[in-house]
């Protein structure tokens, strides 16, 4: 194998500019060269680089790179190496990447953009982030799937008025210890986020503090978005408080633990599967393992013909409805769907589904209607009406 060429920032040129050769130990990075910025340095990329690309970029030890011009491209042709990695997994050695107006960053033919612990990436108004042709299963990793004691030791990617597009799955993972610990997060506060292959919150070894938060702009999820496990909303999980979200599938609860999703405002339109509690075996440990989706405002539209399924799990062991199952809880806003099915079928074992309708909420159901399946073996469904309006967009039966 050939040794990798590494250019390390020294800052000896004194002007802080990427394109100044004296600021690097071997000159400005070129094609096939890996660039390293560390030791708390701040670097400004104010003009396009002369090279077509560099191999990869590594920012760590509280360093910052500001992208203020087009043409910043990494291309490593290696699925084992991140195209850009910010931080090195050590709780205190994070970094930052800011893509500002006029800045364009492209990560192609490589592993993901990886925000490790205590790191941040912001796509500001007029900035563009494009991750394409990822050679790994994830185009972007936000966080490490680890648990830390300090709430600042998480990763955050923010789309703050710019445009970010990722052609492979995005995974969010890693939080602080404790049931209410802050987690790594992907935030859309303005601009446009395009996740062409969807995304997931993949907390498997931590306490579930991660979240995908939309409170402005638009998020287009070409694939489904799933929550493996999470703390209660609005602290974690899928959280929509404003803006527009277009999804091709919503799955709340795909692991053996509780998971949450919620909409407080804005518009959510989902054209694919919509499940609440899609777990494989939530009854393997004690405690409340139910998955919940809250509608607390805004507009939710689900167009898939089978409608929303609450309680799709197949648990190996019996447990009470206070421990396992799915809950769709609606007390404000509007929901339109072809139907709501509580417990996926009468053959489902150890499964529960609950619909709560209250407050000023309005629900319009289509031809599927409202279906409750008794399931088999410690299964059941619950319908609780204490307010709101249950309407129809087509003739249907309540079974």
N, C-alpha and C positions, 0 to 999 in steps of 0.2 A: 504494500500500500504506500501511497505517497503522503508525505507529511503535509499537514494543513498550513496554509499561510495565514498568519494572524497579525493584524495591524492594531496596535494598542494606542489609545489616546494619551498623549503626554501633556498637551496644552502648551508646549514650549514656544509655539509661534506667538502666543500671547493675545491673539484676537478672538479666540473662542469659536472660530469658523471651521466647519467641516472640511471645506475645500482648500485649506491652507496646509501644505505638505509638512511644514515644520511642526504642526500640532500632532503629528503621528510619528511613531518610532521608525516606521519603514516607509513613510509617505502616505498620501491619501489612498484608502482602500480601493482596489479595482476588482475586475471580474475574478471570481474564485477566491477572493480574500475574505476572511472573517474579521469583522470589526468589533473591538472591545472598548467600551467606555466605562470606567470605574473610578473609584476613589473620590466620589463626590463632585465630579466635574459637571459643568453645564456646557453643552455644545449646541451651536446654532447652525442649521442647514438652511442657508439663505439663497442659494443658487443651485441649479441642477448639477449633479456630479457628472464628470466627464465620462466615466465608465458606464456601460449599459446596465450593470448591476454589481452587487457584491454578493458573496456567498451567504453570509448570515450576520446578524447583529446581536450583541450581548451587552445589555445595560445593567449595571449593578452597583451596589455600595452607595446608594442614595444619589446616583448620577441622573442627569436629565438630558434628553435630546429634544430640541424644538425643531419641527419640520415646517419650514416657511416657504418651500418651493417645491416644484414638481420633480419627478424623475428619481425618487428614492425607491429602488427596487432591490429586493433580495431574492436570489435564486440559487439554492444549494444542491438541487437534484438529489436530495438525501432525505428519506422519510424518517430517519432516526434523529435528525437534527432539526431543532426549531428554526424556522426562517428568522424569527425575531424572538429572543427570550429576554424578559425584563425581570431581574432578580435571579437569585441562584438557589432558592429554597431555604436559605437561612432567614430566620425571622427579622433580622435587622438590616439585611443587605438588599433591600428593594431598590427600585428605580422608577423613572417616569419617562413616557413618550407622549409628547404633545404635538398633534397634527393641527396646525393652524390654517388660517385663510390662505389659499394658494398652495398649501402643502398637499402632496400626493404620495402615499406610501403603498407599494405593491409587494405582496409576499406571494411568490409563485414557485411551483416545482420544488416543494420542500415540505418539511414538517410544519407545525402550526405556528401561529403567533401565540406565545405562551407568556401569560402574566403570572409570575410566581409570587410567593408571599410578599406582602408589604409593597406591592407595585401598582402602578396606575397607567392607564392610557386614556387620553381624551381626544376625541375627534370634534374639534370646534367648528363653528360656522365657516363655510368655505373650504374646509378640509375634506380630504377623501382617503379612505382606507379600503383597499381591495385585496382580498385573500382568495387566490384562485389556483385551481389545479393542485390542491393539497395532496401530498403523497401519503399522508397518515389519515386515520379515520376521522380525526378532528381537524378542522381548519383553524379553530381557536380554542385555547384552554384558558379559562379565567380562574386562577387559583390552583392550589395543590390540595389533594384530598387528604388533608391532615387537620389536626386539632391543635390550636395554640391558645395560650393563656391571655394574650393581649389582644384587645379588639382591633388594634391597628394592623395586626399581622394578617391581613387579607388582601385580595386583589380586586381592583375595580376598573372596569372599562365603561366609559361614558361617551355616548353620542350626544353632543351638546350643540346641535345645529348643523353638523356636517353630514356626510354620507359614508356609511360603512357597509360593505358587502362581503359576505363569506360564502363560499360555494360548498363547503363541507360542514358537518355538524359542529355546533358550539357546545362545549361542556363547561358548566360552572360548578366548582367544588371547593370545599375548605372553609372552616369557620372556627370561631373561638369556642372554648369549653363552656358548658352550661347550656341549659335548655333555651335561654333567650340570647345566646351569643350572636354577635354580628358575624355575617359570613361574607364570602366573596360575592360580587354582584356585577350584573350587567345592567346599566341604566340608560334609558332613552329619555332625555329631557327636551329634545328638539331635533330637527333634521330627520334623516331616514336611516333605518337599520334594515338590511336585507339579509336574512338567514336562509339561504336557498335550500339548505338541507335540514332546516329546523335546529332544535337545540334541546338541552336537558339540564336539569339540576341533578347532579349525580352524587349527593352526599351519601357515602356508604360507610365511612369510618369516623365521622364526626357527628356533631349534634344538630345538623340541619339548619344552619343559619343563613344559607345562601338565598339569593333572590334574583329574579328577573323583573325589573321595575320599569314601567312605562308611565311617565307623567307628562309627556309632551311629544310632539312630532308623530312619526309613524314607524311601526315595526311590521315588516312583512316576513312571515315565517313560511317558507316554501315547503318545509317538511313539518312533521308534528313537533310539539313542544311537550316534554314530559317532566314531571317532578317525582323523583325517586323517593325522597323524604324531605321534610322541612318542618321548621317551627311554625307556630300559628301566624297567619297574616295579621297585620300588615308588616310584621317583622321579616318574613321570609316567604319563599315559594314564588308563585306567579302572582304579581301584583300590578294591576292596571288602575291608575287613578285619573288619567286623562289621556288624550291623544287617540290614535287609531291603531288597532292591532288586527292584522289579517293573518289567520292561521290555517294550516292544512291538517290540523289534528291537535287536540288537547287531551293529555292524560295526566290526571292528578292522582298520584299514588301508584307507583309501579314497583315499590320495594316492600319490605316487610315491616314498615313503620308508618307513622302518621305523615300526611302530606297535605299541603294547603295551596289554594289558589283563590283569588278574589278580584272583583272589579268594583271600583268605587265611582268611576266616571269614565267618560270617553266611549269609544265604540269598539267592541270585539266582534269580529265576523269569522266564524270557523266553518270551513267547508269539508273537514275530514272527521275522523272518529272523535267523539267527545265522551270520555269516561271519567268517573269519579270513583276511585278505589279499583284499580286494575292490578292489584297486588297478586303475588304468587302464593304467599303464605304469611299473612299478617298475624296469625294466631300463635306464632312460635315463641313469643315472649309476653310477659305481663304488661299491664298498662293500657292506655288508650291508643290504639293503633288505627283509628278511623281516619279516612281521607275526606276532606271537605272542600267544596267550592262555594264561595259566598258571592251573591249578587247584592251589592249595597248601593247601586246607582248605575247610571250610564245605560248603554244599550248593548245587549248580547244577542247575536243572531247565529244560530247553528243550522246549516242547510243540509246536512247529511240525511239521507232518507230514513235511517233507523232512529234518528234523534239522539238524545242524551241517555247514556246508560249509567245508572248509579248502583254500584255493587256488582263488579265483574270478576271478583276474585274467586279463587278455588282453594280454600284453606284446608290444610291437612288435618287440623284439629278443631274441635268445636270450641266456641267461645261466645260470651254474651254479646248482645248488640251494643253494649257500652264499650266494647274493646275493638271490634272489627266492623268493617263495612264502609259504605260511602254515604255522605250527606250532601244534598243540594239545598242550600239555605238562601232564600230570597226574601228580602224585606224592603227593597226599593229598586227603582230602575225598571227596565223592560227586558223580558226574555221572549224570543221567538224561536221555536224549534218544531220539528215535525212531531216530536213526542218526547216523553220522559218514561223510561223503563226502570223500575225499582227491582233489582236482582235480575241478572241477565237472562235467566231461564229457570224453569222448574226443576231442572237437573243440577243446578249449581249447589255445591255442598258447602255448608257453613258460610253462608253469605247473607249480608243485610244491605238494604237500601232505604234511605229516608229522604222525604221531600218535606221541607218546611216552607210555608208561604205565609207572609205576614206583612204588616206595615202598609205602605202605599205601592207595593210592587204590582206589576202587571205581567201576566204570562199568557202568551198565545201559542196554542198547540195545533199541529196539523193532523193529518190522517192517522198517524200512529196513536195519538192520544196519550192518555195516562194509564200505564200498565203496571200492575204489581204482581210479581211472581213469588209464590211461596217458597220456592227452592226445595232443597232436600237436606235434612239433617242439620238441626240448629240454625235454620235460616228463617228469614222473614222480612217484611217491609212495613214501613210506617209512613202515614200521610198526616201532616199536622197543619190545619188551616186556622189561622187566627187573625186574618186580615188579607188585604190585597185583592187582586182580581184574577180569576182563572178564566181566560177567554179562548176563542177558537179562530183559527185562520182557515179551517176546513172542518167538515163533519168528522167527528170521532167518537169513540166510546171510551168510557172509563171502566177498566177491567181490574 
